[in-house]
Amino acid sequence: MSDLFAGPLAGQRTALGPQACVLHGFALPYVTQLLQGINDVTAHAPFRNLTTPGGHVMQVAMTNCGPLGWVSDRRGYRYAALDPQTQVPWPAFPNGFLALAEAAAAAAGLPQHRPDACLINRYLPGTRLSLHQDRDEDDAQAPIVSVSLGLPATFLWGGMARADKTLRVPVAHGDVVVWGGADRMRFHGVLPVPPGRHPIVGEQRLNLTFRKVR
């Protein structure tokens, strides 16, 4: 194992549905590339706290890389080829990003995944992500690949309706959650990240979410 700070389930797989699972520790061999890539991306497209169409400022700071980036403001949620703060294209996928996304999707039984967007989220202790569906993509079957780095968190895994019962799934540094196909439109979220300090990533959780938009 390339990272001494892996979670206790590293190397195992937890099924969440017919086409959804957690690949524990799957991203550990990529950690050095991923963290360097995040630094490179944020040097050109810094983290920012977006505003929802209703005027709420999101707790989780984010940025993007790849051909398309997810953005939100008073006009709504959407994908854009240009960073609205700079009006230049989002940074390209750094080395290792696509390789990890494709390998994780294949390991989850959803091969030939070719994402065109990667959302990078930064969770500080106490921040959370409310239950939601990822429904701004044209492709509602292609898998979503979600990579956890840094502080541990609790991933909420729900059903097809917001009111459905949720499962609380612990995710640790290097874990990858993949869902697509029949599970693609499941509601999901993240409980408030507990305080702590990860030996490599510090007092934060970083999350990469790879998506096929078009």
Secondary structure by P-SEA (a helix, b strand, c coil): cccccccccccbbbbccccbbbbccccccaaaaaaaaaaaaaacccbbbbbccccccccccccccccbbbbbcccccccccccccccccccccccaaaaaaaaaaaaaccccccccbbbbbbbcccbbbccccccccccccbbbbbbbccbbbbbbbbccccccbbbbbbbcccbbbbbcccccccccccccccbbbbcccccbbbbbbbbbcc
